[in-house]
Amino acid sequence: MILRFSGSPSAPFQVLLLLFRVFLFQVLLFQVLLFQSLLFQVLLFQVFLLFQVLLPLLFQVILLLFQVLPLLLFQSPRQTERCATPESVYKDPLRGLNLKMRVR
């Protein structure tokens, strides 16, 4: 933008326009920097969430799987026979009840 200050009747208007454009540029720059800082804060919060919440939760799930999977995969045949199947429930409906309940 070329400013003409020598004898131009619109010189004060052009100066005000230039100051307004500089002000708008500063506001826009501030908004961009603020937006970038907000994005940075969101990114930091996501990293914090990942390390403080999600990773320990993932480790707990992995530990639980290591505790439960061997029990499910490596059952002895006697343990599987003791488990109540639908057929055994129909044959003996009182199988799962304790002795006090059977006496009544």
Biopython code that builds the backbone (N, CA, C, O; Angstrom):
import numpy as np
from Bio.PDB.StructureBuilder import StructureBuilder

atoms = [
    (1, "MET", "N", (0.849, -1.172, 0.000)),
    (1, "MET", "CA", (0.000, 0.000, 0.000)),
    (1, "MET", "C", (0.896, 1.237, 0.000)),
    (1, "MET", "O", (1.781, 1.380, 0.844)),
    (2, "ILE", "N", (0.659, 2.099, -0.930)),
    (2, "ILE", "CA", (1.460, 3.320, -1.061)),
    (2, "ILE", "C", (0.693, 4.469, -0.430)),
    (2, "ILE", "O", (-0.460, 4.720, -0.781)),
    (3, "LEU", "N", (1.335, 5.168, 0.505)),
    (3, "LEU", "CA", (0.701, 6.312, 1.161)),
    (3, "LEU", "C", (1.190, 7.604, 0.527)),
    (3, "LEU", "O", (2.383, 7.767, 0.267)),
    (4, "ARG", "N", (0.274, 8.507, 0.283)),
    (4, "ARG", "CA", (0.633, 9.818, -0.271)),
    (4, "ARG", "C", (0.293, 10.877, 0.767)),
    (4, "ARG", "O", (-0.870, 11.236, 0.946)),
    (5, "PHE", "N", (1.306, 11.364, 1.438)),
    (5, "PHE", "CA", (1.074, 12.365, 2.476)),
    (5, "PHE", "C", (1.163, 13.802, 1.949)),
    (5, "PHE", "O", (0.698, 14.725, 2.616)),
    (6, "SER", "N", (1.736, 14.002, 0.797)),
    (6, "SER", "CA", (1.975, 15.375, 0.314)),
    (6, "SER", "C", (0.722, 15.936, -0.362)),
    (6, "SER", "O", (0.431, 15.604, -1.511)),
    (7, "GLY", "N", (0.005, 16.760, 0.333)),
    (7, "GLY", "CA", (-1.115, 17.487, -0.242)),
    (7, "GLY", "C", (-2.329, 16.655, -0.566)),
    (7, "GLY", "O", (-3.258, 17.175, -1.185)),
    (8, "SER", "N", (-2.378, 15.395, -0.186)),
    (8, "SER", "CA", (-3.527, 14.551, -0.503)),
    (8, "SER", "C", (-4.606, 14.762, 0.556)),
    (8, "SER", "O", (-4.315, 14.697, 1.750)),
    (9, "PRO", "N", (-5.850, 15.012, 0.138)),
    (9, "PRO", "CA", (-6.903, 15.220, 1.134)),
    (9, "PRO", "C", (-7.264, 13.945, 1.889)),
    (9, "PRO", "O", (-7.845, 14.017, 2.972)),
    (10, "SER", "N", (-6.928, 12.773, 1.334)),
    (10, "SER", "CA", (-7.283, 11.522, 2.011)),
    (10, "SER", "C", (-6.130, 10.979, 2.850)),
    (10, "SER", "O", (-6.185, 9.829, 3.287)),
    (11, "ALA", "N", (-5.102, 11.764, 3.083)),
    (11, "ALA", "CA", (-3.945, 11.302, 3.861)),
    (11, "ALA", "C", (-4.324, 10.905, 5.283)),
    (11, "ALA", "O", (-3.898, 9.840, 5.729)),
    (12, "PRO", "N", (-5.106, 11.705, 6.027)),
    (12, "PRO", "CA", (-5.478, 11.246, 7.378)),
    (12, "PRO", "C", (-6.305, 9.958, 7.342)),
    (12, "PRO", "O", (-6.166, 9.101, 8.215)),
    (13, "PHE", "N", (-7.147, 9.830, 6.347)),
    (13, "PHE", "CA", (-7.950, 8.610, 6.219)),
    (13, "PHE", "C", (-7.056, 7.410, 5.934)),
    (13, "PHE", "O", (-7.280, 6.323, 6.466)),
    (14, "GLN", "N", (-6.031, 7.611, 5.086)),
    (14, "GLN", "CA", (-5.119, 6.511, 4.775)),
    (14, "GLN", "C", (-4.287, 6.128, 5.994)),
    (14, "GLN", "O", (-3.994, 4.950, 6.199)),
    (15, "VAL", "N", (-3.910, 7.102, 6.795)),
    (15, "VAL", "CA", (-3.162, 6.799, 8.024)),
    (15, "VAL", "C", (-4.042, 6.006, 8.985)),
    (15, "VAL", "O", (-3.596, 5.026, 9.580)),
    (16, "LEU", "N", (-5.289, 6.434, 9.130)),
    (16, "LEU", "CA", (-6.213, 5.681, 9.993)),
    (16, "LEU", "C", (-6.454, 4.279, 9.454)),
    (16, "LEU", "O", (-6.531, 3.315, 10.215)),
    (17, "LEU", "N", (-6.574, 4.174, 8.127)),
    (17, "LEU", "CA", (-6.760, 2.863, 7.513)),
    (17, "LEU", "C", (-5.544, 1.974, 7.754)),
    (17, "LEU", "O", (-5.687, 0.784, 8.035)),
    (18, "LEU", "N", (-4.348, 2.551, 7.643)),
    (18, "LEU", "CA", (-3.130, 1.790, 7.904)),
    (18, "LEU", "C", (-3.063, 1.349, 9.368)),
    (18, "LEU", "O", (-2.716, 0.202, 9.653)),
    (19, "LEU", "N", (-3.389, 2.243, 10.288)),
    (19, "LEU", "CA", (-3.396, 1.873, 11.712)),
    (19, "LEU", "C", (-4.434, 0.797, 11.997)),
    (19, "LEU", "O", (-4.192, -0.107, 12.797)),
    (20, "PHE", "N", (-5.588, 0.890, 11.345)),
    (20, "PHE", "CA", (-6.628, -0.121, 11.533)),
    (20, "PHE", "C", (-6.166, -1.473, 11.004)),
    (20, "PHE", "O", (-6.414, -2.511, 11.617)),
    (21, "ARG", "N", (-5.481, -1.444, 9.838)),
    (21, "ARG", "CA", (-4.976, -2.707, 9.286)),
    (21, "ARG", "C", (-3.896, -3.305, 10.189)),
    (21, "ARG", "O", (-3.855, -4.521, 10.380)),
    (22, "VAL", "N", (-3.028, -2.468, 10.742)),
    (22, "VAL", "CA", (-2.005, -2.967, 11.675)),
    (22, "VAL", "C", (-2.673, -3.551, 12.913)),
    (22, "VAL", "O", (-2.259, -4.597, 13.413)),
    (23, "PHE", "N", (-3.705, -2.875, 13.405)),
    (23, "PHE", "CA", (-4.440, -3.381, 14.569)),
    (23, "PHE", "C", (-5.098, -4.722, 14.251)),
    (23, "PHE", "O", (-5.032, -5.656, 15.050)),
    (24, "LEU", "N", (-5.737, -4.814, 13.077)),
    (24, "LEU", "CA", (-6.362, -6.088, 12.698)),
    (24, "LEU", "C", (-5.324, -7.190, 12.547)),
    (24, "LEU", "O", (-5.571, -8.335, 12.925)),
    (25, "PHE", "N", (-4.166, -6.848, 11.996)),
    (25, "PHE", "CA", (-3.101, -7.839, 11.860)),
    (25, "PHE", "C", (-2.627, -8.318, 13.229)),
    (25, "PHE", "O", (-2.388, -9.509, 13.425)),
    (26, "GLN", "N", (-2.491, -7.387, 14.177)),
    (26, "GLN", "CA", (-2.067, -7.775, 15.526)),
    (26, "GLN", "C", (-3.118, -8.649, 16.198)),
    (26, "GLN", "O", (-2.784, -9.624, 16.870)),
    (27, "VAL", "N", (-4.390, -8.296, 16.015)),
    (27, "VAL", "CA", (-5.460, -9.114, 16.599)),
    (27, "VAL", "C", (-5.463, -10.497, 15.972)),
    (27, "VAL", "O", (-5.599, -11.503, 16.669)),
    (28, "LEU", "N", (-5.313, -10.547, 14.649)),
    (28, "LEU", "CA", (-5.278, -11.837, 13.962)),
    (28, "LEU", "C", (-4.075, -12.659, 14.408)),
    (28, "LEU", "O", (-4.188, -13.863, 14.638)),
    (29, "LEU", "N", (-2.929, -12.007, 14.530)),
    (29, "LEU", "CA", (-1.732, -12.706, 14.994)),
    (29, "LEU", "C", (-1.925, -13.222, 16.420)),
    (29, "LEU", "O", (-1.529, -14.344, 16.736)),
    (30, "PHE", "N", (-2.533, -12.405, 17.275)),
    (30, "PHE", "CA", (-2.802, -12.841, 18.644)),
    (30, "PHE", "C", (-3.755, -14.032, 18.650)),
    (30, "PHE", "O", (-3.562, -14.975, 19.418)),
    (31, "GLN", "N", (-4.781, -13.997, 17.800)),
    (31, "GLN", "CA", (-5.729, -15.108, 17.752)),
    (31, "GLN", "C", (-5.061, -16.375, 17.251)),
    (31, "GLN", "O", (-5.330, -17.465, 17.758)),
    (32, "VAL", "N", (-4.189, -16.239, 16.256)),
    (32, "VAL", "CA", (-3.475, -17.411, 15.741)),
    (32, "VAL", "C", (-2.572, -17.988, 16.823)),
    (32, "VAL", "O", (-2.536, -19.202, 17.024)),
    (33, "LEU", "N", (-1.845, -17.120, 17.516)),
    (33, "LEU", "CA", (-0.969, -17.607, 18.589)),
    (33, "LEU", "C", (-1.773, -18.226, 19.723)),
    (33, "LEU", "O", (-1.373, -19.242, 20.291)),
    (34, "LEU", "N", (-2.905, -17.613, 20.051)),
    (34, "LEU", "CA", (-3.759, -18.171, 21.092)),
    (34, "LEU", "C", (-4.310, -19.519, 20.667)),
    (34, "LEU", "O", (-4.352, -20.458, 21.462)),
    (35, "PHE", "N", (-4.737, -19.618, 19.405)),
    (35, "PHE", "CA", (-5.258, -20.889, 18.897)),
    (35, "PHE", "C", (-4.176, -21.956, 18.912)),
    (35, "PHE", "O", (-4.432, -23.106, 19.269)),
    (36, "GLN", "N", (-2.948, -21.566, 18.519)),
    (36, "GLN", "CA", (-1.851, -22.526, 18.554)),
    (36, "GLN", "C", (-1.535, -22.942, 19.982)),
    (36, "GLN", "O", (-1.230, -24.107, 20.236)),
    (37, "SER", "N", (-1.605, -22.004, 20.912)),
    (37, "SER", "CA", (-1.338, -22.373, 22.301)),
    (37, "SER", "C", (-2.448, -23.270, 22.839)),
    (37, "SER", "O", (-2.186, -24.181, 23.625)),
    (38, "LEU", "N", (-3.695, -23.013, 22.417)),
    (38, "LEU", "CA", (-4.782, -23.899, 22.837)),
    (38, "LEU", "C", (-4.609, -25.289, 22.246)),
    (38, "LEU", "O", (-4.846, -26.295, 22.916)),
    (39, "LEU", "N", (-4.189, -25.335, 20.972)),
    (39, "LEU", "CA", (-3.919, -26.641, 20.373)),
    (39, "LEU", "C", (-2.789, -27.347, 21.110)),
    (39, "LEU", "O", (-2.836, -28.558, 21.323)),
    (40, "PHE", "N", (-1.781, -26.585, 21.494)),
    (40, "PHE", "CA", (-0.668, -27.165, 22.235)),
    (40, "PHE", "C", (-1.138, -27.674, 23.597)),
    (40, "PHE", "O", (-0.722, -28.744, 24.041)),
    (41, "GLN", "N", (-2.005, -26.904, 24.258)),
    (41, "GLN", "CA", (-2.536, -27.343, 25.551)),
    (41, "GLN", "C", (-3.388, -28.594, 25.395)),
    (41, "GLN", "O", (-3.327, -29.492, 26.235)),
    (42, "VAL", "N", (-4.178, -28.664, 24.334)),
    (42, "VAL", "CA", (-4.984, -29.864, 24.087)),
    (42, "VAL", "C", (-4.074, -31.053, 23.822)),
    (42, "VAL", "O", (-4.330, -32.157, 24.303)),
    (43, "LEU", "N", (-3.011, -30.827, 23.057)),
    (43, "LEU", "CA", (-2.063, -31.899, 22.790)),
    (43, "LEU", "C", (-1.387, -32.359, 24.080)),
    (43, "LEU", "O", (-1.222, -33.558, 24.303)),
    (44, "LEU", "N", (-0.998, -31.412, 24.923)),
    (44, "LEU", "CA", (-0.396, -31.781, 26.207)),
    (44, "LEU", "C", (-1.377, -32.553, 27.076)),
    (44, "LEU", "O", (-0.994, -33.515, 27.743)),
    (45, "PHE", "N", (-2.646, -32.135, 27.071)),
    (45, "PHE", "CA", (-3.642, -32.849, 27.861)),
    (45, "PHE", "C", (-3.847, -34.261, 27.329)),
    (45, "PHE", "O", (-4.024, -35.197, 28.109)),
    (46, "GLN", "N", (-3.824, -34.424, 26.008)),
    (46, "GLN", "CA", (-3.980, -35.760, 25.444)),
    (46, "GLN", "C", (-2.798, -36.647, 25.796)),
    (46, "GLN", "O", (-2.974, -37.832, 26.079)),
    (47, "VAL", "N", (-1.597, -36.085, 25.783)),
    (47, "VAL", "CA", (-0.421, -36.862, 26.180)),
    (47, "VAL", "C", (-0.514, -37.216, 27.662)),
    (47, "VAL", "O", (-0.210, -38.342, 28.057)),
    (48, "PHE", "N", (-0.935, -36.251, 28.481)),
    (48, "PHE", "CA", (-1.123, -36.515, 29.908)),
    (48, "PHE", "C", (-2.161, -37.612, 30.117)),
    (48, "PHE", "O", (-1.965, -38.516, 30.929)),
    (49, "LEU", "N", (-3.266, -37.525, 29.381)),
    (49, "LEU", "CA", (-4.320, -38.530, 29.494)),
    (49, "LEU", "C", (-3.805, -39.895, 29.074)),
    (49, "LEU", "O", (-4.125, -40.908, 29.695)),
    (50, "LEU", "N", (-3.008, -39.914, 28.019)),
    (50, "LEU", "CA", (-2.463, -41.178, 27.541)),
    (50, "LEU", "C", (-1.569, -41.816, 28.593)),
    (50, "LEU", "O", (-1.699, -43.007, 28.876)),
    (51, "PHE", "N", (-0.664, -41.038, 29.172)),
    (51, "PHE", "CA", (0.295, -41.619, 30.102)),
    (51, "PHE", "C", (-0.283, -41.831, 31.492)),
    (51, "PHE", "O", (0.127, -42.761, 32.187)),
    (52, "GLN", "N", (-1.220, -40.999, 31.916)),
    (52, "GLN", "CA", (-1.726, -41.101, 33.277)),
    (52, "GLN", "C", (-2.944, -42.010, 33.404)),
    (52, "GLN", "O", (-3.180, -42.578, 34.471)),
    (53, "VAL", "N", (-3.712, -42.154, 32.345)),
    (53, "VAL", "CA", (-4.964, -42.903, 32.453)),
    (53, "VAL", "C", (-4.976, -44.128, 31.552)),
    (53, "VAL", "O", (-5.222, -45.239, 32.020)),
    (54, "LEU", "N", (-4.715, -43.938, 30.279)),
    (54, "LEU", "CA", (-4.919, -45.021, 29.330)),
    (54, "LEU", "C", (-3.844, -46.101, 29.414)),
    (54, "LEU", "O", (-4.161, -47.287, 29.323)),
    (55, "LEU", "N", (-2.584, -45.716, 29.584)),
    (55, "LEU", "CA", (-1.545, -46.739, 29.670)),
    (55, "LEU", "C", (-1.665, -47.602, 30.929)),
    (55, "LEU", "O", (-1.556, -48.823, 30.819)),
    (56, "PRO", "N", (-1.884, -47.030, 32.120)),
    (56, "PRO", "CA", (-2.106, -47.916, 33.276)),
    (56, "PRO", "C", (-3.337, -48.805, 33.116)),
    (56, "PRO", "O", (-3.338, -49.956, 33.553)),
    (57, "LEU", "N", (-4.379, -48.271, 32.491)),
    (57, "LEU", "CA", (-5.565, -49.087, 32.242)),
    (57, "LEU", "C", (-5.241, -50.229, 31.291)),
    (57, "LEU", "O", (-5.706, -51.352, 31.484)),
    (58, "LEU", "N", (-4.452, -49.948, 30.274)),
    (58, "LEU", "CA", (-4.042, -50.989, 29.337)),
    (58, "LEU", "C", (-3.189, -52.041, 30.044)),
    (58, "LEU", "O", (-3.352, -53.235, 29.796)),
    (59, "PHE", "N", (-2.287, -51.612, 30.916)),
    (59, "PHE", "CA", (-1.474, -52.568, 31.662)),
    (59, "PHE", "C", (-2.336, -53.423, 32.589)),
    (59, "PHE", "O", (-2.082, -54.618, 32.741)),
    (60, "GLN", "N", (-3.346, -52.826, 33.204)),
    (60, "GLN", "CA", (-4.242, -53.602, 34.065)),
    (60, "GLN", "C", (-5.001, -54.652, 33.261)),
    (60, "GLN", "O", (-5.177, -55.782, 33.717)),
    (61, "VAL", "N", (-5.447, -54.278, 32.071)),
    (61, "VAL", "CA", (-6.166, -55.233, 31.215)),
    (61, "VAL", "C", (-5.236, -56.359, 30.791)),
    (61, "VAL", "O", (-5.643, -57.521, 30.765)),
    (62, "ILE", "N", (-3.988, -56.027, 30.455)),
    (62, "ILE", "CA", (-3.030, -57.064, 30.061)),
    (62, "ILE", "C", (-2.744, -57.997, 31.229)),
    (62, "ILE", "O", (-2.692, -59.214, 31.050)),
    (63, "LEU", "N", (-2.557, -57.438, 32.431)),
    (63, "LEU", "CA", (-2.332, -58.288, 33.603)),
    (63, "LEU", "C", (-3.538, -59.173, 33.893)),
    (63, "LEU", "O", (-3.381, -60.340, 34.251)),
    (64, "LEU", "N", (-4.716, -58.633, 33.743)),
    (64, "LEU", "CA", (-5.927, -59.427, 33.953)),
    (64, "LEU", "C", (-6.020, -60.553, 32.936)),
    (64, "LEU", "O", (-6.409, -61.671, 33.275)),
    (65, "LEU", "N", (-5.665, -60.262, 31.692)),
    (65, "LEU", "CA", (-5.678, -61.312, 30.673)),
    (65, "LEU", "C", (-4.666, -62.399, 30.994)),
    (65, "LEU", "O", (-4.949, -63.582, 30.805)),
    (66, "PHE", "N", (-3.481, -62.012, 31.481)),
    (66, "PHE", "CA", (-2.492, -63.019, 31.844)),
    (66, "PHE", "C", (-2.945, -63.853, 33.038)),
    (66, "PHE", "O", (-2.508, -64.995, 33.186)),
    (67, "GLN", "N", (-3.805, -63.314, 33.885)),
    (67, "GLN", "CA", (-4.309, -64.092, 35.009)),
    (67, "GLN", "C", (-5.474, -64.984, 34.604)),
    (67, "GLN", "O", (-5.612, -66.093, 35.120)),
    (68, "VAL", "N", (-6.312, -64.513, 33.687)),
    (68, "VAL", "CA", (-7.534, -65.244, 33.352)),
    (68, "VAL", "C", (-7.311, -66.257, 32.234)),
    (68, "VAL", "O", (-7.864, -67.356, 32.277)),
    (69, "LEU", "N", (-6.510, -65.902, 31.240)),
    (69, "LEU", "CA", (-6.337, -66.796, 30.094)),
    (69, "LEU", "C", (-5.771, -68.167, 30.461)),
    (69, "LEU", "O", (-6.273, -69.167, 29.947)),
    (70, "PRO", "N", (-4.757, -68.273, 31.319)),
    (70, "PRO", "CA", (-4.306, -69.626, 31.673)),
    (70, "PRO", "C", (-5.403, -70.448, 32.351)),
    (70, "PRO", "O", (-5.479, -71.660, 32.151)),
    (71, "LEU", "N", (-6.237, -69.813, 33.134)),
    (71, "LEU", "CA", (-7.327, -70.555, 33.769)),
    (71, "LEU", "C", (-8.326, -71.062, 32.737)),
    (71, "LEU", "O", (-8.869, -72.159, 32.870)),
    (72, "LEU", "N", (-8.561, -70.261, 31.720)),
    (72, "LEU", "CA", (-9.520, -70.670, 30.697)),
    (72, "LEU", "C", (-8.927, -71.673, 29.712)),
    (72, "LEU", "O", (-9.620, -72.585, 29.261)),
    (73, "LEU", "N", (-7.653, -71.510, 29.380)),
    (73, "LEU", "CA", (-7.058, -72.349, 28.343)),
    (73, "LEU", "C", (-6.554, -73.684, 28.865)),
    (73, "LEU", "O", (-6.617, -74.689, 28.156)),
    (74, "PHE", "N", (-6.055, -73.707, 30.094)),
    (74, "PHE", "CA", (-5.396, -74.908, 30.587)),
    (74, "PHE", "C", (-6.182, -75.557, 31.722)),
    (74, "PHE", "O", (-5.607, -75.884, 32.760)),
    (75, "GLN", "N", (-7.469, -75.743, 31.542)),
    (75, "GLN", "CA", (-8.258, -76.445, 32.557)),
    (75, "GLN", "C", (-8.025, -77.942, 32.407)),
    (75, "GLN", "O", (-7.920, -78.463, 31.297)),
    (76, "SER", "N", (-7.948, -78.618, 33.541)),
    (76, "SER", "CA", (-7.806, -80.074, 33.475)),
    (76, "SER", "C", (-9.162, -80.680, 33.118)),
    (76, "SER", "O", (-10.194, -80.043, 33.329)),
    (77, "PRO", "N", (-9.175, -81.888, 32.584)),
    (77, "PRO", "CA", (-10.468, -82.511, 32.224)),
    (77, "PRO", "C", (-11.392, -82.686, 33.422)),
    (77, "PRO", "O", (-12.612, -82.612, 33.272)),
    (78, "ARG", "N", (-10.825, -82.920, 34.626)),
    (78, "ARG", "CA", (-11.683, -83.060, 35.805)),
    (78, "ARG", "C", (-12.388, -81.751, 36.123)),
    (78, "ARG", "O", (-13.547, -81.753, 36.536)),
    (79, "GLN", "N", (-11.689, -80.628, 35.933)),
    (79, "GLN", "CA", (-12.330, -79.341, 36.196)),
    (79, "GLN", "C", (-13.461, -79.085, 35.213)),
    (79, "GLN", "O", (-14.492, -78.522, 35.584)),
    (80, "THR", "N", (-13.278, -79.491, 33.971)),
    (80, "THR", "CA", (-14.341, -79.255, 32.996)),
    (80, "THR", "C", (-15.525, -80.164, 33.263)),
    (80, "THR", "O", (-16.659, -79.800, 32.949)),
    (81, "GLU", "N", (-15.288, -81.356, 33.845)),
    (81, "GLU", "CA", (-16.411, -82.240, 34.170)),
    (81, "GLU", "C", (-17.225, -81.687, 35.330)),
    (81, "GLU", "O", (-18.440, -81.880, 35.383)),
    (82, "ARG", "N", (-16.563, -80.996, 36.264)),
    (82, "ARG", "CA", (-17.278, -80.446, 37.408)),
    (82, "ARG", "C", (-18.135, -79.242, 37.035)),
    (82, "ARG", "O", (-19.088, -78.914, 37.742)),
    (83, "CYS", "N", (-17.805, -78.593, 35.943)),
    (83, "CYS", "CA", (-18.584, -77.421, 35.551)),
    (83, "CYS", "C", (-19.994, -77.853, 35.171)),
    (83, "CYS", "O", (-20.198, -78.891, 34.542)),
    (84, "ALA", "N", (-20.939, -77.050, 35.561)),
    (84, "ALA", "CA", (-22.334, -77.387, 35.283)),
    (84, "ALA", "C", (-22.646, -77.083, 33.825)),
    (84, "ALA", "O", (-22.554, -75.940, 33.377)),
    (85, "THR", "N", (-23.011, -78.109, 33.109)),
    (85, "THR", "CA", (-23.459, -77.937, 31.729)),
    (85, "THR", "C", (-24.982, -77.952, 31.730)),
    (85, "THR", "O", (-25.581, -78.409, 32.703)),
    (86, "PRO", "N", (-25.613, -77.479, 30.695)),
    (86, "PRO", "CA", (-27.088, -77.501, 30.675)),
    (86, "PRO", "C", (-27.664, -78.904, 30.843)),
    (86, "PRO", "O", (-28.712, -79.070, 31.465)),
    (87, "GLU", "N", (-26.978, -79.931, 30.285)),
    (87, "GLU", "CA", (-27.492, -81.299, 30.428)),
    (87, "GLU", "C", (-27.453, -81.754, 31.887)),
    (87, "GLU", "O", (-28.394, -82.385, 32.368)),
    (88, "SER", "N", (-26.354, -81.430, 32.597)),
    (88, "SER", "CA", (-26.258, -81.860, 33.991)),
    (88, "SER", "C", (-27.248, -81.103, 34.866)),
    (88, "SER", "O", (-27.711, -81.645, 35.870)),
    (89, "VAL", "N", (-27.583, -79.873, 34.514)),
    (89, "VAL", "CA", (-28.577, -79.136, 35.287)),
    (89, "VAL", "C", (-29.945, -79.769, 35.118)),
    (89, "VAL", "O", (-30.718, -79.841, 36.073)),
    (90, "TYR", "N", (-30.252, -80.230, 33.910)),
    (90, "TYR", "CA", (-31.554, -80.873, 33.692)),
    (90, "TYR", "C", (-31.623, -82.226, 34.394)),
    (90, "TYR", "O", (-32.690, -82.620, 34.863)),
    (91, "LYS", "N", (-30.501, -82.941, 34.471)),
    (91, "LYS", "CA", (-30.506, -84.238, 35.141)),
    (91, "LYS", "C", (-30.637, -84.076, 36.649)),
    (91, "LYS", "O", (-31.381, -84.828, 37.278)),
    (92, "ASP", "N", (-29.941, -83.123, 37.241)),
    (92, "ASP", "CA", (-29.954, -82.911, 38.687)),
    (92, "ASP", "C", (-30.151, -81.421, 38.957)),
    (92, "ASP", "O", (-29.169, -80.685, 39.051)),
    (93, "PRO", "N", (-31.394, -80.960, 39.083)),
    (93, "PRO", "CA", (-31.630, -79.526, 39.248)),
    (93, "PRO", "C", (-31.119, -78.976, 40.577)),
    (93, "PRO", "O", (-30.917, -77.768, 40.699)),
    (94, "LEU", "N", (-30.902, -79.848, 41.591)),
    (94, "LEU", "CA", (-30.417, -79.376, 42.887)),
    (94, "LEU", "C", (-28.899, -79.467, 43.007)),
    (94, "LEU", "O", (-28.360, -79.328, 44.105)),
    (95, "ARG", "N", (-28.219, -79.694, 41.920)),
    (95, "ARG", "CA", (-26.775, -79.913, 41.957)),
    (95, "ARG", "C", (-26.020, -78.711, 42.518)),
    (95, "ARG", "O", (-25.064, -78.887, 43.274)),
    (96, "GLY", "N", (-26.428, -77.503, 42.165)),
    (96, "GLY", "CA", (-25.689, -76.331, 42.595)),
    (96, "GLY", "C", (-26.049, -75.855, 43.989)),
    (96, "GLY", "O", (-25.372, -74.975, 44.520)),
    (97, "LEU", "N", (-27.091, -76.403, 44.603)),
    (97, "LEU", "CA", (-27.507, -75.937, 45.922)),
    (97, "LEU", "C", (-26.691, -76.617, 47.010)),
    (97, "LEU", "O", (-26.193, -77.727, 46.822)),
    (98, "ASN", "N", (-26.557, -75.943, 48.152)),
    (98, "ASN", "CA", (-25.790, -76.550, 49.234)),
    (98, "ASN", "C", (-26.658, -77.555, 50.002)),
    (98, "ASN", "O", (-27.841, -77.721, 49.701)),
    (99, "LEU", "N", (-26.059, -78.223, 50.997)),
    (99, "LEU", "CA", (-26.739, -79.308, 51.698)),
    (99, "LEU", "C", (-27.952, -78.831, 52.479)),
    (99, "LEU", "O", (-28.953, -79.545, 52.536)),
    (100, "LYS", "N", (-27.900, -77.655, 53.080)),
    (100, "LYS", "CA", (-29.025, -77.161, 53.870)),
    (100, "LYS", "C", (-30.259, -76.973, 52.995)),
    (100, "LYS", "O", (-31.380, -77.249, 53.422)),
    (101, "MET", "N", (-30.049, -76.506, 51.781)),
    (101, "MET", "CA", (-31.187, -76.304, 50.888)),
    (101, "MET", "C", (-31.768, -77.637, 50.434)),
    (101, "MET", "O", (-32.975, -77.738, 50.215)),
    (102, "ARG", "N", (-30.921, -78.673, 50.288)),
    (102, "ARG", "CA", (-31.420, -79.979, 49.842)),
    (102, "ARG", "C", (-32.239, -80.668, 50.932)),
    (102, "ARG", "O", (-33.171, -81.414, 50.629)),
    (103, "VAL", "N", (-31.900, -80.425, 52.181)),
    (103, "VAL", "CA", (-32.619, -81.087, 53.275)),
    (103, "VAL", "C", (-34.045, -80.593, 53.331)),
    (103, "VAL", "O", (-34.953, -81.384, 53.584)),
    (104, "ARG", "N", (-34.269, -79.336, 53.109)),
    (104, "ARG", "CA", (-35.628, -78.803, 53.142)),
    (104, "ARG", "C", (-36.394, -79.395, 52.021)),
    (104, "ARG", "O", (-37.574, -79.089, 51.849)),
]
sb = StructureBuilder()
sb.init_structure("model")
sb.init_model(0)
sb.init_chain("A")
sb.init_seg("    ")
for serial, (resi, resn, name, xyz) in enumerate(atoms, 1):
    if name == "N":
        sb.init_residue(resn, " ", resi, " ")
    sb.init_atom(name, np.array(xyz, "f"), 0.0, 1.0, " ", f" {name:<3s}", serial, name[0])
structure = sb.get_structure()
